[in-house]
Amino acid sequence: MGGDGRRIVHIGLPELSEDELVAIGDLAQETILQCIFNELTRSEVKDIEVTTRINRNETLDLEVEVYLEVPVFLKADPDALVDKAIERAYEVVEKRLKELAAKD
């Protein structure tokens, strides 16, 4: 069952170094994968793509895009799983940004 599981979440980011930006993107990606594989086994996932991009406009935005495809016979809702995983990633990234802000 191929649900279009693409979602984009924009998070306003404070001024961060390049290393911190990469770490934030990695953190979002790892959190999403961990969340999805907590619900599904690797054999239950036909295809998964997680992309994170940092966009520098007036503010820094973290763009998260997720695509999840599962077999038709699987009683899982890929859209709901993706939404839950992105929500969790948002929480984890927000917590990390607060930790970084507290250091300054």
C-alpha positions as CSV (number, residue, x, y, z in Angstrom):
1,M,0.0,0.0,0.0
2,G,1.7,3.1,-1.1
3,G,0.4,6.0,0.9
4,D,1.8,9.3,-0.1
5,G,3.6,9.9,3.1
6,R,5.3,13.1,2.2
7,R,5.1,15.9,4.7
8,I,7.1,19.0,5.2
9,V,7.6,20.7,8.5
10,H,9.2,24.1,8.8
11,I,11.0,24.8,12.1
12,G,12.4,28.3,12.7
13,L,16.0,27.7,13.7
14,P,18.3,30.1,15.6
15,E,21.8,30.9,14.3
16,L,23.7,27.6,14.3
17,S,27.1,26.5,13.0
18,E,27.4,24.2,10.0
19,D,28.2,21.2,12.3
20,E,25.1,22.0,14.4
21,L,22.9,22.3,11.3
22,V,24.1,18.9,10.0
23,A,23.6,17.3,13.5
24,I,20.0,18.7,13.7
25,G,19.2,17.2,10.2
26,D,20.7,13.9,11.2
27,L,18.8,13.9,14.5
28,A,15.5,14.5,12.7
29,Q,16.3,11.7,10.2
30,E,17.4,9.2,12.9
31,T,14.3,9.9,15.0
32,I,11.9,9.4,12.1
33,L,13.6,6.0,11.1
34,Q,13.6,4.9,14.7
35,C,9.9,5.8,15.2
36,I,8.8,3.9,12.0
37,F,10.9,0.9,12.7
38,N,9.5,0.8,16.3
39,E,6.1,0.1,14.6
40,L,7.2,-2.0,11.6
41,T,9.8,-4.6,10.9
42,R,12.3,-4.0,8.0
43,S,10.5,-6.7,6.0
44,E,7.2,-4.8,6.3
45,V,8.7,-1.7,4.7
46,K,8.8,-1.8,0.9
47,D,10.3,1.6,0.5
48,I,11.3,4.5,2.8
49,E,12.9,7.8,2.0
50,V,13.7,10.4,4.6
51,T,15.2,13.7,3.4
52,T,16.2,16.7,5.5
53,R,17.2,20.0,4.1
54,I,18.2,23.3,5.7
55,N,16.9,26.3,3.9
56,R,18.4,29.7,4.6
57,N,15.9,32.5,3.9
58,E,15.0,35.2,6.4
59,T,15.0,32.4,8.9
60,L,16.6,29.0,8.9
61,D,14.1,26.3,8.2
62,L,14.5,22.6,8.6
63,E,12.5,20.8,5.8
64,V,11.7,17.2,6.5
65,E,10.3,15.0,3.8
66,V,9.3,11.4,4.3
67,Y,8.0,8.8,1.9
68,L,6.9,5.4,3.3
69,E,5.5,2.5,1.3
70,V,4.2,-0.7,2.9
71,P,2.7,-3.9,1.3
72,V,-1.0,-3.8,0.5
73,F,-1.8,-6.7,2.8
74,L,-0.2,-4.9,5.8
75,K,-2.8,-3.4,8.1
76,A,-0.9,-0.2,8.6
77,D,-1.6,3.4,7.7
78,P,1.6,4.8,6.2
79,D,0.3,8.4,6.4
80,A,-0.5,8.1,10.1
81,L,2.9,6.5,10.8
82,V,4.7,9.3,8.9
83,D,2.8,12.0,10.7
84,K,3.6,10.4,14.1
85,A,7.3,10.0,13.2
86,I,7.6,13.7,12.0
87,E,5.7,14.9,15.1
88,R,8.2,13.0,17.2
89,A,11.2,14.3,15.3
90,Y,9.8,17.8,15.7
91,E,9.7,17.3,19.5
92,V,13.2,15.9,19.6
93,V,14.7,18.7,17.4
94,E,12.9,21.4,19.5
95,K,14.3,19.9,22.7
96,R,17.8,19.9,21.1
97,L,17.5,23.5,20.0
98,K,16.5,24.6,23.5
99,E,19.6,22.8,24.8
100,L,21.7,24.6,22.3
101,A,20.1,28.0,23.1
102,A,20.6,27.4,26.8
103,K,24.4,27.0,26.2
104,D,24.7,30.5,24.6
